[in-house]
Amino acid sequence: MSCPICGGDTAQKYRPFCSKRCADVDLARWMNGSYAVPSGREEDPEEIAEAMEEALREQFEALTKKPH
């Protein structure tokens, strides 16, 4: 099996990659959106905005809540 990033031989410690560097490159690609798993449904901007507002509201409430 070869490294999916550079094509080199894999190392057992970093499998399926050859090194920590290639593993980190792969992780960075997932995190910046270069890789994406397609969704079966279309995104609804209003639904996303509502979910973000709710999450922010909950976070604010948790921060402002007085300890017992």
mmCIF file as gemmi writes it, N, C-alpha and C atoms, coordinates in Angstrom:
data_model
loop_
_atom_site.group_PDB
_atom_site.id
_atom_site.type_symbol
_atom_site.label_atom_id
_atom_site.label_alt_id
_atom_site.label_comp_id
_atom_site.label_asym_id
_atom_site.label_entity_id
_atom_site.label_seq_id
_atom_site.pdbx_PDB_ins_code
_atom_site.Cartn_x
_atom_site.Cartn_y
_atom_site.Cartn_z
_atom_site.occupancy
_atom_site.B_iso_or_equiv
_atom_site.pdbx_formal_charge
_atom_site.auth_seq_id
_atom_site.auth_asym_id
_atom_site.pdbx_PDB_model_num
ATOM 1 N N . MET Axp A 1 ? 0.848 -1.167 0 1 0 ? 1 A 1
ATOM 2 C CA . MET Axp A 1 ? 0 0 0 1 0 ? 1 A 1
ATOM 3 C C . MET Axp A 1 ? 0.899 1.236 0 1 0 ? 1 A 1
ATOM 4 N N . SER Axp A 2 ? 0.526 2.233 -0.775 1 0 ? 2 A 1
ATOM 5 C CA . SER Axp A 2 ? 1.315 3.45 -0.823 1 0 ? 2 A 1
ATOM 6 C C . SER Axp A 2 ? 0.564 4.595 -0.139 1 0 ? 2 A 1
ATOM 7 N N . CYS Axp A 3 ? 1.311 5.587 0.297 1 0 ? 3 A 1
ATOM 8 C CA . CYS Axp A 3 ? 0.75 6.754 0.983 1 0 ? 3 A 1
ATOM 9 C C . CYS Axp A 3 ? -0.187 7.495 0.029 1 0 ? 3 A 1
ATOM 10 N N . PRO Axp A 4 ? -1.408 7.81 0.452 1 0 ? 4 A 1
ATOM 11 C CA . PRO Axp A 4 ? -2.346 8.499 -0.431 1 0 ? 4 A 1
ATOM 12 C C . PRO Axp A 4 ? -1.954 9.955 -0.715 1 0 ? 4 A 1
ATOM 13 N N . ILE Axp A 5 ? -1.027 10.503 0.046 1 0 ? 5 A 1
ATOM 14 C CA . ILE Axp A 5 ? -0.621 11.89 -0.159 1 0 ? 5 A 1
ATOM 15 C C . ILE Axp A 5 ? 0.565 11.987 -1.113 1 0 ? 5 A 1
ATOM 16 N N . CYS Axp A 6 ? 1.639 11.245 -0.824 1 0 ? 6 A 1
ATOM 17 C CA . CYS Axp A 6 ? 2.856 11.394 -1.637 1 0 ? 6 A 1
ATOM 18 C C . CYS Axp A 6 ? 3.187 10.164 -2.475 1 0 ? 6 A 1
ATOM 19 N N . GLY Axp A 7 ? 2.526 9.052 -2.215 1 0 ? 7 A 1
ATOM 20 C CA . GLY Axp A 7 ? 2.784 7.831 -2.975 1 0 ? 7 A 1
ATOM 21 C C . GLY Axp A 7 ? 3.932 6.997 -2.443 1 0 ? 7 A 1
ATOM 22 N N . GLY Axp A 8 ? 4.579 7.446 -1.351 1 0 ? 8 A 1
ATOM 23 C CA . GLY Axp A 8 ? 5.682 6.695 -0.757 1 0 ? 8 A 1
ATOM 24 C C . GLY Axp A 8 ? 5.195 5.465 -0.01 1 0 ? 8 A 1
ATOM 25 N N . ASP Axp A 9 ? 6.148 4.67 0.457 1 0 ? 9 A 1
ATOM 26 C CA . ASP Axp A 9 ? 5.813 3.479 1.243 1 0 ? 9 A 1
ATOM 27 C C . ASP Axp A 9 ? 5.235 3.905 2.592 1 0 ? 9 A 1
ATOM 28 N N . THR Axp A 10 ? 4.237 3.19 3.053 1 0 ? 10 A 1
ATOM 29 C CA . THR Axp A 10 ? 3.612 3.537 4.334 1 0 ? 10 A 1
ATOM 30 C C . THR Axp A 10 ? 4.475 3.085 5.498 1 0 ? 10 A 1
ATOM 31 N N . ALA Axp A 11 ? 4.302 3.783 6.613 1 0 ? 11 A 1
ATOM 32 C CA . ALA Axp A 11 ? 4.982 3.424 7.858 1 0 ? 11 A 1
ATOM 33 C C . ALA Axp A 11 ? 3.914 2.913 8.812 1 0 ? 11 A 1
ATOM 34 N N . GLN Axp A 12 ? 4.197 1.823 9.502 1 0 ? 12 A 1
ATOM 35 C CA . GLN Axp A 12 ? 3.219 1.212 10.401 1 0 ? 12 A 1
ATOM 36 C C . GLN Axp A 12 ? 2.656 2.23 11.393 1 0 ? 12 A 1
ATOM 37 N N . LYS Axp A 13 ? 3.525 3.088 11.928 1 0 ? 13 A 1
ATOM 38 C CA . LYS Axp A 13 ? 3.108 4.063 12.937 1 0 ? 13 A 1
ATOM 39 C C . LYS Axp A 13 ? 2.088 5.071 12.39 1 0 ? 13 A 1
ATOM 40 N N . TYR Axp A 14 ? 2.17 5.41 11.114 1 0 ? 14 A 1
ATOM 41 C CA . TYR Axp A 14 ? 1.307 6.448 10.531 1 0 ? 14 A 1
ATOM 42 C C . TYR Axp A 14 ? 0.345 5.902 9.484 1 0 ? 14 A 1
ATOM 43 N N . ARG Axp A 15 ? 0.209 4.618 9.408 1 0 ? 15 A 1
ATOM 44 C CA . ARG Axp A 15 ? -0.595 3.968 8.396 1 0 ? 15 A 1
ATOM 45 C C . ARG Axp A 15 ? -1.969 4.585 8.265 1 0 ? 15 A 1
ATOM 46 N N . PRO Axp A 16 ? -2.489 4.902 7.14 1 0 ? 16 A 1
ATOM 47 C CA . PRO Axp A 16 ? -2.044 4.539 5.796 1 0 ? 16 A 1
ATOM 48 C C . PRO Axp A 16 ? -1.047 5.531 5.192 1 0 ? 16 A 1
ATOM 49 N N . PHE Axp A 17 ? -0.482 6.414 6.003 1 0 ? 17 A 1
ATOM 50 C CA . PHE Axp A 17 ? 0.452 7.411 5.509 1 0 ? 17 A 1
ATOM 51 C C . PHE Axp A 17 ? 1.89 6.955 5.736 1 0 ? 17 A 1
ATOM 52 N N . CYS Axp A 18 ? 2.828 7.705 5.151 1 0 ? 18 A 1
ATOM 53 C CA . CYS Axp A 18 ? 4.237 7.358 5.301 1 0 ? 18 A 1
ATOM 54 C C . CYS Axp A 18 ? 4.889 8.114 6.45 1 0 ? 18 A 1
ATOM 55 N N . SER Axp A 19 ? 4.267 9.213 6.868 1 0 ? 19 A 1
ATOM 56 C CA . SER Axp A 19 ? 4.883 10.046 7.902 1 0 ? 19 A 1
ATOM 57 C C . SER Axp A 19 ? 3.824 10.897 8.592 1 0 ? 19 A 1
ATOM 58 N N . LYS Axp A 20 ? 4.222 11.529 9.68 1 0 ? 20 A 1
ATOM 59 C CA . LYS Axp A 20 ? 3.333 12.443 10.38 1 0 ? 20 A 1
ATOM 60 C C . LYS Axp A 20 ? 2.991 13.618 9.475 1 0 ? 20 A 1
ATOM 61 N N . ARG Axp A 21 ? 3.962 14.063 8.687 1 0 ? 21 A 1
ATOM 62 C CA . ARG Axp A 21 ? 3.726 15.181 7.778 1 0 ? 21 A 1
ATOM 63 C C . ARG Axp A 21 ? 2.567 14.879 6.823 1 0 ? 21 A 1
ATOM 64 N N . CYS Axp A 22 ? 2.598 13.723 6.185 1 0 ? 22 A 1
ATOM 65 C CA . CYS Axp A 22 ? 1.524 13.368 5.249 1 0 ? 22 A 1
ATOM 66 C C . CYS Axp A 22 ? 0.192 13.191 5.982 1 0 ? 22 A 1
ATOM 67 N N . ALA Axp A 23 ? 0.227 12.644 7.187 1 0 ? 23 A 1
ATOM 68 C CA . ALA Axp A 23 ? -1.001 12.52 7.975 1 0 ? 23 A 1
ATOM 69 C C . ALA Axp A 23 ? -1.561 13.898 8.298 1 0 ? 23 A 1
ATOM 70 N N . ASP Axp A 24 ? -0.679 14.847 8.637 1 0 ? 24 A 1
ATOM 71 C CA . ASP Axp A 24 ? -1.123 16.213 8.938 1 0 ? 24 A 1
ATOM 72 C C . ASP Axp A 24 ? -1.657 16.922 7.691 1 0 ? 24 A 1
ATOM 73 N N . VAL Axp A 25 ? -1.04 16.684 6.547 1 0 ? 25 A 1
ATOM 74 C CA . VAL Axp A 25 ? -1.532 17.259 5.291 1 0 ? 25 A 1
ATOM 75 C C . VAL Axp A 25 ? -2.95 16.763 5.029 1 0 ? 25 A 1
ATOM 76 N N . ASP Axp A 26 ? -3.178 15.478 5.219 1 0 ? 26 A 1
ATOM 77 C CA . ASP Axp A 26 ? -4.499 14.903 5.011 1 0 ? 26 A 1
ATOM 78 C C . ASP Axp A 26 ? -5.519 15.516 5.966 1 0 ? 26 A 1
ATOM 79 N N . LEU Axp A 27 ? -5.15 15.645 7.242 1 0 ? 27 A 1
ATOM 80 C CA . LEU Axp A 27 ? -6.043 16.245 8.229 1 0 ? 27 A 1
ATOM 81 C C . LEU Axp A 27 ? -6.365 17.683 7.851 1 0 ? 27 A 1
ATOM 82 N N . ALA Axp A 28 ? -5.371 18.437 7.426 1 0 ? 28 A 1
ATOM 83 C CA . ALA Axp A 28 ? -5.593 19.829 7.028 1 0 ? 28 A 1
ATOM 84 C C . ALA Axp A 28 ? -6.553 19.916 5.848 1 0 ? 28 A 1
ATOM 85 N N . ARG Axp A 29 ? -6.46 18.987 4.93 1 0 ? 29 A 1
ATOM 86 C CA . ARG Axp A 29 ? -7.384 18.991 3.778 1 0 ? 29 A 1
ATOM 87 C C . ARG Axp A 29 ? -8.823 18.75 4.226 1 0 ? 29 A 1
ATOM 88 N N . TRP Axp A 30 ? -9.022 17.879 5.214 1 0 ? 30 A 1
ATOM 89 C CA . TRP Axp A 30 ? -10.372 17.67 5.745 1 0 ? 30 A 1
ATOM 90 C C . TRP Axp A 30 ? -10.86 18.938 6.441 1 0 ? 30 A 1
ATOM 91 N N . MET Axp A 31 ? -9.972 19.547 7.234 1 0 ? 31 A 1
ATOM 92 C CA . MET Axp A 31 ? -10.38 20.7 8.03 1 0 ? 31 A 1
ATOM 93 C C . MET Axp A 31 ? -10.662 21.94 7.191 1 0 ? 31 A 1
ATOM 94 N N . ASN Axp A 32 ? -9.961 22.119 6.068 1 0 ? 32 A 1
ATOM 95 C CA . ASN Axp A 32 ? -10.208 23.315 5.267 1 0 ? 32 A 1
ATOM 96 C C . ASN Axp A 32 ? -11.269 23.094 4.19 1 0 ? 32 A 1
ATOM 97 N N . GLY Axp A 33 ? -11.825 21.896 4.135 1 0 ? 33 A 1
ATOM 98 C CA . GLY Axp A 33 ? -12.919 21.628 3.205 1 0 ? 33 A 1
ATOM 99 C C . GLY Axp A 33 ? -12.488 21.114 1.847 1 0 ? 33 A 1
ATOM 100 N N . SER Axp A 34 ? -11.193 20.84 1.67 1 0 ? 34 A 1
ATOM 101 C CA . SER Axp A 34 ? -10.749 20.277 0.395 1 0 ? 34 A 1
ATOM 102 C C . SER Axp A 34 ? -11.393 18.916 0.158 1 0 ? 34 A 1
ATOM 103 N N . TYR Axp A 35 ? -11.532 18.164 1.235 1 0 ? 35 A 1
ATOM 104 C CA . TYR Axp A 35 ? -12.257 16.894 1.173 1 0 ? 35 A 1
ATOM 105 C C . TYR Axp A 35 ? -13.636 17.168 1.757 1 0 ? 35 A 1
ATOM 106 N N . ALA Axp A 36 ? -14.619 16.553 1.208 1 0 ? 36 A 1
ATOM 107 C CA . ALA Axp A 36 ? -15.956 16.712 1.76 1 0 ? 36 A 1
ATOM 108 C C . ALA Axp A 36 ? -16.772 15.469 1.448 1 0 ? 36 A 1
ATOM 109 N N . VAL Axp A 37 ? -17.608 15.107 2.37 1 0 ? 37 A 1
ATOM 110 C CA . VAL Axp A 37 ? -18.526 13.996 2.165 1 0 ? 37 A 1
ATOM 111 C C . VAL Axp A 37 ? -19.823 14.608 1.644 1 0 ? 37 A 1
ATOM 112 N N . PRO Axp A 38 ? -20.262 14.209 0.465 1 0 ? 38 A 1
ATOM 113 C CA . PRO Axp A 38 ? -21.464 14.822 -0.097 1 0 ? 38 A 1
ATOM 114 C C . PRO Axp A 38 ? -22.705 14.53 0.745 1 0 ? 38 A 1
ATOM 115 N N . SER Axp A 39 ? -23.545 15.51 0.837 1 0 ? 39 A 1
ATOM 116 C CA . SER Axp A 39 ? -24.778 15.373 1.595 1 0 ? 39 A 1
ATOM 117 C C . SER Axp A 39 ? -25.914 14.993 0.654 1 0 ? 39 A 1
ATOM 118 N N . GLY Axp A 40 ? -26.858 14.262 1.178 1 0 ? 40 A 1
ATOM 119 C CA . GLY Axp A 40 ? -28.009 13.867 0.382 1 0 ? 40 A 1
ATOM 120 C C . GLY Axp A 40 ? -29.089 14.933 0.318 1 0 ? 40 A 1
ATOM 121 N N . ARG Axp A 41 ? -28.918 15.991 1.103 1 0 ? 41 A 1
ATOM 122 C CA . ARG Axp A 41 ? -29.944 17.028 1.091 1 0 ? 41 A 1
ATOM 123 C C . ARG Axp A 41 ? -29.313 18.389 0.85 1 0 ? 41 A 1
ATOM 124 N N . GLU Axp A 42 ? -30.123 19.297 0.329 1 0 ? 42 A 1
ATOM 125 C CA . GLU Axp A 42 ? -29.643 20.647 0.089 1 0 ? 42 A 1
ATOM 126 C C . GLU Axp A 42 ? -29.627 21.418 1.399 1 0 ? 42 A 1
ATOM 127 N N . GLU Axp A 43 ? -28.665 22.314 1.518 1 0 ? 43 A 1
ATOM 128 C CA . GLU Axp A 43 ? -28.568 23.13 2.717 1 0 ? 43 A 1
ATOM 129 C C . GLU Axp A 43 ? -29.596 24.258 2.659 1 0 ? 43 A 1
ATOM 130 N N . ASP Axp A 44 ? -30.228 24.489 3.781 1 0 ? 44 A 1
ATOM 131 C CA . ASP Axp A 44 ? -31.185 25.569 3.905 1 0 ? 44 A 1
ATOM 132 C C . ASP Axp A 44 ? -30.526 26.676 4.719 1 0 ? 44 A 1
ATOM 133 N N . PRO Axp A 45 ? -30.215 27.821 4.106 1 0 ? 45 A 1
ATOM 134 C CA . PRO Axp A 45 ? -29.521 28.89 4.826 1 0 ? 45 A 1
ATOM 135 C C . PRO Axp A 45 ? -30.258 29.355 6.083 1 0 ? 45 A 1
ATOM 136 N N . GLU Axp A 46 ? -31.563 29.399 6.046 1 0 ? 46 A 1
ATOM 137 C CA . GLU Axp A 46 ? -32.334 29.822 7.224 1 0 ? 46 A 1
ATOM 138 C C . GLU Axp A 46 ? -32.181 28.802 8.358 1 0 ? 46 A 1
ATOM 139 N N . GLU Axp A 47 ? -32.212 27.522 8.022 1 0 ? 47 A 1
ATOM 140 C CA . GLU Axp A 47 ? -32.054 26.468 9.028 1 0 ? 47 A 1
ATOM 141 C C . GLU Axp A 47 ? -30.667 26.544 9.666 1 0 ? 47 A 1
ATOM 142 N N . ILE Axp A 48 ? -29.664 26.787 8.85 1 0 ? 48 A 1
ATOM 143 C CA . ILE Axp A 48 ? -28.3 26.904 9.365 1 0 ? 48 A 1
ATOM 144 C C . ILE Axp A 48 ? -28.182 28.119 10.285 1 0 ? 48 A 1
ATOM 145 N N . ALA Axp A 49 ? -28.748 29.248 9.876 1 0 ? 49 A 1
ATOM 146 C CA . ALA Axp A 49 ? -28.695 30.464 10.698 1 0 ? 49 A 1
ATOM 147 C C . ALA Axp A 49 ? -29.401 30.248 12.035 1 0 ? 49 A 1
ATOM 148 N N . GLU Axp A 50 ? -30.554 29.591 12.008 1 0 ? 50 A 1
ATOM 149 C CA . GLU Axp A 50 ? -31.293 29.324 13.246 1 0 ? 50 A 1
ATOM 150 C C . GLU Axp A 50 ? -30.485 28.416 14.176 1 0 ? 50 A 1
ATOM 151 N N . ALA Axp A 51 ? -29.853 27.406 13.621 1 0 ? 51 A 1
ATOM 152 C CA . ALA Axp A 51 ? -29.049 26.489 14.432 1 0 ? 51 A 1
ATOM 153 C C . ALA Axp A 51 ? -27.852 27.213 15.05 1 0 ? 51 A 1
ATOM 154 N N . MET Axp A 52 ? -27.23 28.102 14.286 1 0 ? 52 A 1
ATOM 155 C CA . MET Axp A 52 ? -26.099 28.862 14.814 1 0 ? 52 A 1
ATOM 156 C C . MET Axp A 52 ? -26.552 29.819 15.913 1 0 ? 52 A 1
ATOM 157 N N . GLU Axp A 53 ? -27.67 30.48 15.71 1 0 ? 53 A 1
ATOM 158 C CA . GLU Axp A 53 ? -28.197 31.385 16.734 1 0 ? 53 A 1
ATOM 159 C C . GLU Axp A 53 ? -28.508 30.633 18.023 1 0 ? 53 A 1
ATOM 160 N N . GLU Axp A 54 ? -29.11 29.466 17.899 1 0 ? 54 A 1
ATOM 161 C CA . GLU Axp A 54 ? -29.446 28.657 19.07 1 0 ? 54 A 1
ATOM 162 C C . GLU Axp A 54 ? -28.176 28.224 19.805 1 0 ? 54 A 1
ATOM 163 N N . ALA Axp A 55 ? -27.172 27.802 19.053 1 0 ? 55 A 1
ATOM 164 C CA . ALA Axp A 55 ? -25.91 27.377 19.67 1 0 ? 55 A 1
ATOM 165 C C . ALA Axp A 55 ? -25.242 28.547 20.392 1 0 ? 55 A 1
ATOM 166 N N . LEU Axp A 56 ? -25.258 29.717 19.782 1 0 ? 56 A 1
ATOM 167 C CA . LEU Axp A 56 ? -24.678 30.896 20.422 1 0 ? 56 A 1
ATOM 168 C C . LEU Axp A 56 ? -25.465 31.291 21.666 1 0 ? 56 A 1
ATOM 169 N N . ARG Axp A 57 ? -26.781 31.195 21.589 1 0 ? 57 A 1
ATOM 170 C CA . ARG Axp A 57 ? -27.633 31.515 22.732 1 0 ? 57 A 1
ATOM 171 C C . ARG Axp A 57 ? -27.328 30.573 23.9 1 0 ? 57 A 1
ATOM 172 N N . GLU Axp A 58 ? -27.22 29.282 23.599 1 0 ? 58 A 1
ATOM 173 C CA . GLU Axp A 58 ? -26.911 28.299 24.638 1 0 ? 58 A 1
ATOM 174 C C . GLU Axp A 58 ? -25.534 28.536 25.235 1 0 ? 58 A 1
ATOM 175 N N . GLN Axp A 59 ? -24.575 28.871 24.394 1 0 ? 59 A 1
ATOM 176 C CA . GLN Axp A 59 ? -23.226 29.14 24.881 1 0 ? 59 A 1
ATOM 177 C C . GLN Axp A 59 ? -23.219 30.379 25.777 1 0 ? 59 A 1
ATOM 178 N N . PHE Axp A 60 ? -23.921 31.424 25.366 1 0 ? 60 A 1
ATOM 179 C CA . PHE Axp A 60 ? -24 32.643 26.168 1 0 ? 60 A 1
ATOM 180 C C . PHE Axp A 60 ? -24.65 32.355 27.516 1 0 ? 60 A 1
ATOM 181 N N . GLU Axp A 61 ? -25.74 31.603 27.509 1 0 ? 61 A 1
ATOM 182 C CA . GLU Axp A 61 ? -26.437 31.271 28.754 1 0 ? 61 A 1
ATOM 183 C C . GLU Axp A 61 ? -25.534 30.459 29.688 1 0 ? 61 A 1
ATOM 184 N N . ALA Axp A 62 ? -24.769 29.55 29.123 1 0 ? 62 A 1
ATOM 185 C CA . ALA Axp A 62 ? -23.859 28.743 29.942 1 0 ? 62 A 1
ATOM 186 C C . ALA Axp A 62 ? -22.756 29.602 30.558 1 0 ? 62 A 1
ATOM 187 N N . LEU Axp A 63 ? -22.295 30.609 29.831 1 0 ? 63 A 1
ATOM 188 C CA . LEU Axp A 63 ? -21.241 31.487 30.338 1 0 ? 63 A 1
ATOM 189 C C . LEU Axp A 63 ? -21.758 32.457 31.403 1 0 ? 63 A 1
ATOM 190 N N . THR Axp A 64 ? -23.013 32.858 31.271 1 0 ? 64 A 1
ATOM 191 C CA . THR Axp A 64 ? -23.552 33.846 32.198 1 0 ? 64 A 1
ATOM 192 C C . THR Axp A 64 ? -24.267 33.214 33.38 1 0 ? 64 A 1
ATOM 193 N N . LYS Axp A 65 ? -24.419 31.913 33.355 1 0 ? 65 A 1
ATOM 194 C CA . LYS Axp A 65 ? -25.092 31.204 34.445 1 0 ? 65 A 1
ATOM 195 C C . LYS Axp A 65 ? -24.232 31.226 35.697 1 0 ? 65 A 1
ATOM 196 N N . LYS Axp A 66 ? -24.833 31.589 36.823 1 0 ? 66 A 1
ATOM 197 C CA . LYS Axp A 66 ? -24.106 31.657 38.077 1 0 ? 66 A 1
ATOM 198 C C . LYS Axp A 66 ? -23.903 30.239 38.626 1 0 ? 66 A 1
ATOM 199 N N . PRO Axp A 67 ? -22.713 29.969 39.169 1 0 ? 67 A 1
ATOM 200 C CA . PRO Axp A 67 ? -22.49 28.641 39.775 1 0 ? 67 A 1
ATOM 201 C C . PRO Axp A 67 ? -23.322 28.485 41.037 1 0 ? 67 A 1
ATOM 202 N N . HIS Axp A 68 ? -23.642 27.299 41.374 1 0 ? 68 A 1
ATOM 203 C CA . HIS Axp A 68 ? -24.497 27.025 42.536 1 0 ? 68 A 1
ATOM 204 C C . HIS Axp A 68 ? -23.741 27.211 43.794 1 0 ? 68 A 1
